[in-house]
């Protein structure tokens, strides 16, 4: 059982470049989330999805886009990368939205220079 | 709307106890506790649902005070392996399926 798999683990981007962070889960979870974590800070929600074809904005969605075409995959797209998007990105999932623990991926360290 | 954690940081010697608090200004449905080691993903510790229950495993336990909208995490007889940043995450009673909102974390350092 792989759980939640994120790729890549590390990436350096130049300002203005675009990239997609991949996230896949094999637990048949309905709910998937993208969080970012800045140094010394908690996790801030970027986007989340309650099922295939349904996504919604979190607290800090600007500069990002998501799609959910299958239950397993929830990619996060960065368009026109900016230094403010330098962060660690975590993908997470759970079966139901209420009272269920989150399963986290191992994270992607992104630097925008 | 972010829950407030206190203290921000604490240093313990092995064997000492610590309490980490998580407070909300809104009525809570649940409180989650996670621990994160440097460079790793957060690891789930426990969930407390509204109702004032207390949970625990090994020497780590937590309580949920529904009246105060506060949860406390208790670490007793701390071990070196307890070092890390502890986050609480809250689900609000009135917010339907809105995802977890995390506090800023409490950095715990256990020294020999």
HADDOCK unambig.tbl for C-alpha pairs under 7 A between the chains (distance, minus, plus):
assign (segid A and resid 41 and name CA) (segid B and resid 104 and name CA) 5.05 0.50 0.50
assign (segid A and resid 41 and name CA) (segid B and resid 105 and name CA) 6.97 0.50 0.50
assign (segid A and resid 42 and name CA) (segid B and resid 102 and name CA) 6.04 0.50 0.50
assign (segid A and resid 42 and name CA) (segid B and resid 103 and name CA) 5.70 0.50 0.50
assign (segid A and resid 42 and name CA) (segid B and resid 104 and name CA) 4.04 0.50 0.50
assign (segid A and resid 42 and name CA) (segid B and resid 105 and name CA) 5.88 0.50 0.50
assign (segid A and resid 43 and name CA) (segid B and resid 102 and name CA) 5.89 0.50 0.50
assign (segid A and resid 97 and name CA) (segid B and resid 97 and name CA) 5.72 0.50 0.50
assign (segid A and resid 97 and name CA) (segid B and resid 99 and name CA) 6.71 0.50 0.50
assign (segid A and resid 98 and name CA) (segid B and resid 97 and name CA) 6.49 0.50 0.50
assign (segid A and resid 99 and name CA) (segid B and resid 30 and name CA) 6.33 0.50 0.50
assign (segid A and resid 101 and name CA) (segid B and resid 44 and name CA) 6.79 0.50 0.50
assign (segid A and resid 104 and name CA) (segid B and resid 41 and name CA) 6.33 0.50 0.50
assign (segid A and resid 104 and name CA) (segid B and resid 42 and name CA) 6.83 0.50 0.50
assign (segid A and resid 105 and name CA) (segid B and resid 41 and name CA) 6.68 0.50 0.50
assign (segid A and resid 106 and name CA) (segid B and resid 40 and name CA) 6.39 0.50 0.50
assign (segid A and resid 106 and name CA) (segid B and resid 41 and name CA) 5.22 0.50 0.50
assign (segid A and resid 107 and name CA) (segid B and resid 41 and name CA) 6.45 0.50 0.50
